[in-house]
Amino acid sequence: MESFNNYLKQFPHYTSEVFETVLPYLSIIEIEAGEYFLSHGKICRHIAFIEKGLFRLFYLNDGKEVTNCFCKEQTITTAYSSLITQQESGIAIQAIEDSKLIVLSNDSLQKLYKEDLFWQQLGRIAAENEFITTECHNRFLRDLSAKDRYRKMLEDDGELLQRIPLKYLASYLQIAPETLSRIRNKLAHNQT
């Protein structure tokens, strides 16, 4: 729980009482690689802090999986649209690695919103960050070539690339796995 407490400390108006207030609402779950935190068509009823592990968020387009986000430790994951509307999710959240989550139900989150301004601010900041991430990913796909998309990911978070299976990375970059392999090989040869 200490990692979640440290995460909360970065937000304005944090107090130790804020952490004490949320503790009774939290639960810890472990998810094995390949298992789902949320399946397609289910209503998202929880938000999770990733204490350990890596997840991918993806949707189906004509039966084909399209990865649109990776979430790693020390971040929050949820299907925001479904969480907010309480309608079926078009997004699935799947563990890429064995993972440990600190989970808060949407019902508990709504109670916390009413109890303390801190939680409202946290919710607003999380929503704003989600919007920015989505907007940046859309520009990333629209404005950069496949090679530049991979190169940018390599520069921004090369360590993460070592943890993501090729097929999921290719899906995120919206290129064929074979194209991604060629790009990686070319870049590796240029560095030697």
Salt bridges, closest charged atoms under 4 A:
GLU51 OE1 - LYS100 NZ 3.18
GLU65 OE1 - ARG56 NH2 2.54
GLU73 OE2 - ARG163 NH1 2.67
GLU97 OE1 - ARG163 NH2 2.75
GLU128 OE2 - ARG124 NE 3.04
ASP143 OD2 - ARG139 NE 3.39
ASP143 OD1 - ARG142 NE 3.21
ASP148 OD1 - ARG151 NH1 3.49
ASP156 OD2 - LYS152 NZ 2.88
ASP157 OD2 - LYS72 NZ 2.69
GLU159 OE2 - ARG163 NH1 3.47
